[in-house]
Amino acid sequence: MSEAQRGGTYDVAVVGSGLAGSCLAAILARHGHRTLLLEAGSHPRFAVGESVTPEFGARAALLAATYDVPELGWMKNFQLLRSRISANVGVKRNFTFLHHRDGVPHRSRETSQFETMTYPLGPDSHIYRADLDAWLTKVAAQYGAEVRERTSVQDVDVRDDGVTLDCGTERFEARFVVDGSGHRSVLASKLDLRAELDLATDTRSLFTHMEGVGSITAARPSGDRLSVPSPPDEGTLHHLFRGGWFWVIPFDNHKAAQNPLCSVGLTLDRGVYPDNALPAEEEFRAFVARFPTVAEQLRSARPARDWIKTGRIQYRSKRLAGDRWCLLPHAAHFVDPLFSSGMPLTLMGVHEVAGILLESLRTDTFSAARFATLEETSETNVRMQDRLVHGALQTFHSPALFNAWFRIWALGNYHAALGLYRLVLNHEATGDRAFLAEASTPLHRRLLGMGLSSLQSALDEGYALLRELADGTASESATVDGLFRVLAGLDIAPPQLHLTERDRCHLSSFTLFPLIGMIIWGKRHAPPEVRERYYDIGWIYFAELMRSFGRDSRLGAGALWRGFANVHWASSRA
C-alpha cells in the first residue's frame, strides 16, 4: 500500500492477527472494504489452540465457500493444510483418552477413542500455530488489508460517528472496531466487559512445546495392546486422572514429518489442586512422576520454549458487541481446552461477525442490535461447553463413567461435521447458495450439533445424572446405567456408531464402508428431520471422493500415494 493510500478512515479496524482476526480481515478485504489489522507482537509467534475437530474442518470449508476466500478452506484437512500452508503440522486421526491411577501402569481397557474423518474430508490436523497465524496474516494482506505488526493498541475511543485507536505514536480512525486479541482484550478492559464468573468449570493450566516426547505405544507395558483401532500417537492424546489431564499434541507423527516439536500441557481442577507458587516445570514433573506410563512417555522430553503457568483460565464478557464494536470469541470468553471446542467456535464467530459487518458496511448502520442473535447464541454455546467439560471432569476417575459421558460429545461432533459438510458439498454440486445460507439457521449456529434438540436434551439429562452422583444421591454404577439409558433414547445415531455398546472403547471408524452404511441408514431409517438435514449427500459425497482422487493424482502417482500413506499408515513415532 502506498503512502498516499495510508491515513484517512478505515472501514474496519481488527485488533489481533491470530486465527480469528486474520480470517475476518481477509474476508472484509476480499469484499472491498478498507481493513486495518493491528498486531501488538510479530509473526511467527507461539500460540495455543493446536488440536482441531471434524467440526473445525467443516466450518473452514463453509467459511471459504460463503465468503469466496478459498484459502480458508485449506485449513479443513491434513492434506491441504500440509501441502498449501505449512509442512510443520501433525496429522490427527483420533482423540484418545487414557485413564491413570497413581503408581500403576496404564491398563489397556481403560481407554476411550473417537476417530476423526478420513479421506477425502479428513483427517484433521495438529496445527502449528506459529505458521498458520503468520500465513493467514499474509492472506489478509494479499486481499488488501493493511497489516501493522508491533503496533500495540493503548486506548480505544468509541463514538457515535466512529472509532479512534490510539497506538502511541500513531492514531487510526475506523467506522468499526473488532477485537480479536484474546483474553487480554483491549476492548474488554476499556469498556469493563468482563463478567463475574458463574461457570462450574474452574481449571488452570501449565504448558509448553517439547522435544523428545516418546511414543505412547512404546511407553505402555509390553504385550498389553490397546483395544482401539487408530494409533493413539497419530492423534491428540489425553492422559486422564482424578482432578486433571495431560495433553500430548505431536507435530512429528507422520512419515513426512519435519517438525520435532510436541505441544504438551497439564490442566488441573482448581477445586482439587488449588493455585500455588511452584515453578511450572517443577509442578508439571511432580504430576508426571505419579503415573508410570506418562513418566515413560516423557522420560526424554525437554522443553523447547519457556513454560507458561496460568491461574483460572475461564473468563466471560457481559456483552459481545455494542454500537461500532464487537469481540470475537476468544476475546469474549473461554471455558477449557478439553475436547478442542475453542477452534470451531472461533470459526463460527468469524462466520457470523463477517456476515453482520458486510451488511452493516453496506447500509452504514452499526448498532448493537445487529448482534442480538449472536449474543444469544454465544451465551448458549458457552453454557453448553461448561456443562460438557465440567461433567467430564467429574468422570476422570472412572473409565466406565467417562466412556459413557464422552459419547454425547462424540455424537455431537459427528452431527456437526456431517450437517455442515452437507451444506458445502450440496453447494459445490449445485451452485445453489441457499445451502450456504442454511448455516445461519438455529440448527447450525450451535456448537457440536446441539441445534438438534434431542442431543441438547441428552447433554442436559446426562449432566443432571452426574450432579446427582457428585451430590451423593446416586451410585457410580447407577449413573453409568442412567447415561446409557439416555444414549439408548436417542434415535438420531446410526447403528454403525455403536453408541450404546458399553463394552466398546471406541465408536465407528469413518472409513468408506461404515460411511456407506451410515448414509443408507440415514436415507431409510433416520427421523424425517434428520434425514432431510443430514443425509441427502450420498452421490455427492462419492463425487467429492472421485474429485479428490483426480485432483491429487495430477500431482503424480508418487505424490498421491505418499499423501494417502501419510493419512492412513503408521507414524514415524510408533
N, C-alpha and C positions, 0 to 999 in steps of 0.2 A: 504494500500500500504506500503510495507516495505521500510526501509531506503535505501536499495540497489537499489530500483526502482526510488527513487527520484533523482532530478538533471537531467542533460542531456537536450536534446531539445524536447519540446512538439510539436506535430503536429499542434495543435491549442490552443491558449490561449483565453478564453472567459472572458471578464470583465463585472461583474454584474450578480448576480444569481437570477434575477427576473424571470418572466414568460418566456420571450424570451430567455435569456441567459441559463437558466436551461434546457429548451426544446431542444435547439440546442446542448448543451453539452451532453445531454442524447443520442441524435441521433448519434453524432460523436463517442462517446464512444461505443455505441451499434455496430457500424460498424468497431470497432477495432482500432480506432485512439486514440493516446495518447492525452488526453484532460485535460487542466487545467482550472478550474473555480474559478475565483477570486472574492471575495466579501469584500467590504470595511467595511460593518457592520456585523451583525449576525442575524440569524433567531431564533425565529419568529420576524417579524418586520411589521410595518404599511406600507401599500401601497394602492394607489387608483387604479381604474380600476376594479370595482366590479360588474358592470352590463354588461351582455353579450347579444348577439343577436342570432337568429337562425343560422346566418352565422358562428358565432364563433363555435357552436356545430358541424356544418358540417365540418369546417376546422380542428377541433380537430380530428374528425373521419378520415379525409383524411390524416392528418399528421401521425397518428398511423399506418394506413394501408400502406402508401407509404414507410415509413422508418422502419417498423417492430418494433415499440415501442408501444405495446398495451396499456401500462399505460396512454399514452397521450390521448387515446380515452375515458378514464374515465371522462374527462372534458366535454364530449359532452352533457350530460343532468343531471338534478337534481338527478334522482335516483342513477345513477352511482357515481356522484361526492359525494353525501352524504354518500353512503354505502362504497365506496372504498377510499375516500380521506379525507373528513372532515365532521363531524356531525354539524359543525358550520355554514353551508351555509343556505341561504334562497332560497325559490322557486320563480321563475319568470314566471308567466303565461301571463304577458302583459306589454306593455308600455302604461301608461295612462297619459294624458295631461289635466290639469285643468287650465282654464283661470281666472284671478283675476283682479278686479278693486279696487282701494283704498277705504277702508271703507265699502265695500259691500260684504256680504257672497257669496260664490261661487254659481252659478246658474247651475242646472243640465245639461241643454242643451249645456253649454259652455265647452264641454268635447270632447276629441278625444281619441280613443284607437286602438291599434294594438296588437292582441294576438300572442303569440309565439306558437311553435309546441306543440302538445300533444303526449301522449304515442303512440308508443314506442320511437320516435325520440326526443321528448321533455318531459317536458317543460325545459326551460332554468333555470339558477341559478343566485342567488346573491352570488358571490364568496367572501369568507372571505380570503383575500389575504395573511394574515399572515400565515394561514395554508397551502394554496395552494403552495405558493412560497417555504416554508420550505419542503413540501413533494416533490416537483419537484426537489429540490436540492438533496434530498436523492435518488430519482430515477436516477439522473445523476451519483451519487456516486456508486450506485449499479451496474450500467453498466460499471463502471471502471474509470469514470472521477475523477481526483484529485481535491477535493474541499478545498479551503483555505478561511476561514472567517477571519474577522478583518485584512484583507490584502489589504491595500489601494495602488492603482497604482499611483505613484507620477510622473512618466515620462515614455514615450514610445519612443523607438528608432527604426524606421522602415528603414531597409537597403535592398539592392538588394538581399542579401543572407539570410535574416531572420529578426527576431524582438526581441528586448530586452525590458523587462518590469521591471522597477525599482520600487521596493516596500519598499524602505528604507533599512531595514536590510536584505532584500533578493532581488535577481535578478533572473529573469526567461527568458529562451530562447525558442522561438517558431518559427515554419515555417510560421505561420499566426496568426493575432490577430483580434478578433471580439469584438466590443464594444456594449454591451447591458446595459450600465449604465445609460440610461435615459437622461434627459435634461442637467444634469451636465457632459455630456460625456467627458471622458478623451481625446479621440482622437480628438473630435471636438475642444477642447481647444488647444491641442498640435499642430494640423495642421491648426488652424484658419479656421474651416469649416463653421461656422455659416454665413448664407447669410443675406443680407438686406431683411427685411420682406416686401413682396409685396402682402400679403394676405388681403382680405377685412374684414375677421373676426378679431375683436380686443376685446378680453374679458379678464377678470380677475376672480379669484375665492376665496372663503372662505369656509373651510370645516373642519369636524372632525367626530368622531364617538360619538353617543349619546345614552343614556339610557332614558327610559320613554317616547319615542315617541308614540303618540296615534294613534288610527285608524282613517283614513280619513272618513270612514263611520260614525263613531260616531261624528266626528268633524263637519260634514256638517249639515245644517238645517234639523230638523226632518220633515219627510213627503215628502221631496224633493229628490226622489230617482234618482240615476244616470242612464242615459239611455245607459249603456254599459253592456255587458253580463258577463265579467270577473271581480271579485272583485279587485278593484284597490290596496287594501292592499297586494294582492298576486302578485304584480308586481313592476316595477320601476315607481315611481310616480314623475311627473314633475308639479310643480306649475309655470305657466307662467304669466308674466306681462310685460308691456311695458318696454323694456330695460333689461330684465333679467329673470332668472328662478331659482327655488329651485329644488334640487333633494332629494328624500327620498328613500333609498335603505335598506329595513329591512332584517335582518337575522333571525328574530323570527316569521315569517309569515306562519308557517305551524304547524300541530298538533304535530309533533315530535321535534319541535324546542327546542334548549337548549342554544342558543346564544342570550343574551338580547340586543345586540348592534344593532344600525341602523346607516348607513352612511348617513350623512346629509350635504348638501352644497348649496352654492349660487354662481351662475355665472352671471356676470354683463357685459353689453356692455360698454366699456370704453368711447365710444363717448357720452353716456348718463350719465354714472356715473364714472367720472374720478378717478384715484388713489387718495388716501387720507391717512392721518396719524392716522385715528381712529383705536383703537384696534379691532381685528377681531370679537370678540363676540359682542361688542357694536354695530358695524355696522350691523352685522347679525340680532341682535334683533330689531334694528330700522326698518329694512325691514320687518321682521316678523310682527311687530305691525301694519303695514299698511293694512294687509289683514286678516280679521276676521277668515276665515276658516283655514288659515295657522297658525294663532296665537292659535287657539283652538287645532289643532293637536299637536302643540309643546308646549302647556301650561306647561306640567310637564317634558319636555325634559331637560336633563342636560348633559354637555359634559363628555365623559369618557376618553378623552385624550386632549392634547393641541390643540388649534386651529392652522390652517395654513392659512395664507393670502398671496396671490401672487400679483405680478404685471401682466403685459401682459403674457398670457400663451402660445401664439403662438411662434413657432420657426421653422426654416428650415435650411438645410445644402446645401452648394454649390455642394457637391458630397456625395455619399453614400459609395464609395469604391475607392481604389487605389491598387497598387501593394502590396500585402501581408497584406491588412487591409480592413475592411468594418464596417459599422454601421448597427445595427439592427434598426427597425422602430422607436422605442421610443427614441433612441439616435439620430436619424436623423431629426425627425420632429414631430410636434404635432399641431393639429388645435383646437379642443374643445371637451369636453366630451359629448356634446349633441348628441343623437342618438347612443351613445356607439360604435362608429366605430373603436376606437383605439384597442380594443381587437381582433376582427377578422383581422385587419390589422397587428397586431403583429404576429399572427399565419401564415398569408400569407408570411410575411417576413422571418420567420423561415423556412418555407417550401422551399422558393426559395434559400435562402442562403445555406441551408443544401445541396440541390442538386448541387449547384455550387461548394461548398467546397469538397464534396465527389469526384467529378470528378477532381478538382484541385489537391487534395491529391494523387489521383491515377496516375495522369500524371506528378506530381511535377512541375506544372506551375501555377503561382499565379498572373496573370496580371489583371489589372483593366478592360481590355476589356471583360473579362468573365461576368462582372456585367453590361454591357451596357444596356441590356434589362430590368434588374431590375431598373436601374436608370430611364429609360424612363417611366416604369410602375408606379414607386413611385411618380414621378412628376405628372403624370396624376391623380393618386388617391388623392394626396394632393389637387390639383386644384378642383377636384370634391367635396371632403369634404368641402372645403372652400365655394364653391357655395351653397351647401346644407345647411350648418349651417348659413352662412350669410343671405341666403334667409329666413330661418326660423326666425331669429332674427327680420326681417322686418315684420313678421306676428303676433308676440306675442300679440299685442294689439287687434287683431281681430280674434275671434274664427272661423269665416267663412273663412278668408284667410288661417289660419293655417290648418283648416280641409281639404282645397284643396291641399295645398303645401305638407303636411306630407304624402299624398298618394303616391307621387312619391318615397319617401324613403321606405314606406311600400311595394310597389310593387317590389322595388329592393331587399329588404330583402327576400321576397318570392322567387324570381328567384335565388338569390344567394344560399340560403339554398337548394332549390329543385335541382338545377343543380349540386351542389357538392355532395349531398346525392345520387343522381342518379349514380354518378361515384363510390362511395363507395359501394352501395348496389349491383350494377352490378358486381363489382369486387368480392364481397363476394359470390355472387351466382354462378359465372363462374370461378373464379380464374384467369381471364384474366387481367394482369397488364396494358394492353393497356388502360383500363378505367381510371386507376390512372394517366397514362401519359397525358390524356386529360386535367388534371388540369393545365398543363403548356401552354395550348393554350390561345390566347388573350381573349377568351370568359370568362375564369375563373380566369384570372390574374387581373381582375378589381374588385374593391370592390363594394359591393351592386348590383351585377348583371349588372354593367354598361358596361360590354362587349357586351351587347345587344345594337346595335346602336340606335334602336328606343327608348330605355329607356334613353340613354345618351342625345338624341335629346330632349326628353320631359323635362329633367332637364334643359338643356340649354335654351329652349324656355320659360319654366316657370320662370327661373331666369331673363330672359330679360323682362318679364312682370312685375316682382317685381321691377326691376330697373326703369321702366317707372313710376310705382306708386311712388317710392321714389323721382324721379325727378319732380313729379307733372304734368306729361303729361298724366296720366290716373287716373281714379277714382277707389276707392276700389271695387265697385260693378262690374265695367268693368274688373278689374283684376281677381276677383273670376270667372266671366264668362269665361275669357280667359284661366285660369288654367283648368277649367273643359272641355273646348274645346280641350286643349292639351291631357287631360286624355282620352277623348272620341275618339281621333285619334289613340290610342294605340290598336293594335289588338292582343297583347300578354297576356292580362289579362282574366282569366276565369270569366264568369259572376257571379260565386259564390263568388267572391271577392267584388262585389258591388262597384267597383271602381268609377263609375260615378254617384252614387246615393248621391247627395249632402245633402240630409236631414238626412242621416245616420251619426252617430258619430263614427262608428266603421266599420271595414272591416270584412271579414269572420272569423269564428272560425275554427281552423284546426283540427276538430274532424272527426270521421270516415266518416259520411255521406257527409259532404261538400267535404272532400278529395276524396271520390269516384266520386263525381260529377266533380271535377276539373280534375281528371285523365281521365274520359270519355271524357270531353270536349277537353282535350289536345290531345287525340288519334284521335278524329274525326274532330275537328274544328280549332285547333291551326295552325298558319302558318307553312309550312313544316320544316323550320329550327328550330323552337321552338319545334315542335312535336318530331323531331329526337333527340334533345339535352336535353330534359327535361322530356318527358312523356313515355319513354319505360320502366317504372318501375312498372306497375300495379301489376302483380302477385308477383314480387319481394318484393314490399312494404308489401303485405299481408303475404308473407312468413316470413318477418322480424317481423311482428306483432305476428305471431304464435310462432316464436323462442323466442321472448322476454317473452311471457306468460309462455312458457315452462321453460326458464331459471329462471325466477323469482319464478315460482311455486316450484322449487326444494328447495327454502329457507323455504318452508312450506306455508300452506294456510293462516295462520295469517300474515306472513310477506308479502305475495303477496297482501293481502287485505290492510294492512297498507300502503304499498307503493303506491297502486292505490288511496287510500283515501287521502294520503298526497298530491298527484298531483292534484286531481280533486275536493276536497271539501274545505269548508270554513276554513279560517285561525284561529289560536288561538287568533289573534288580532282583529278580526272583531266583 
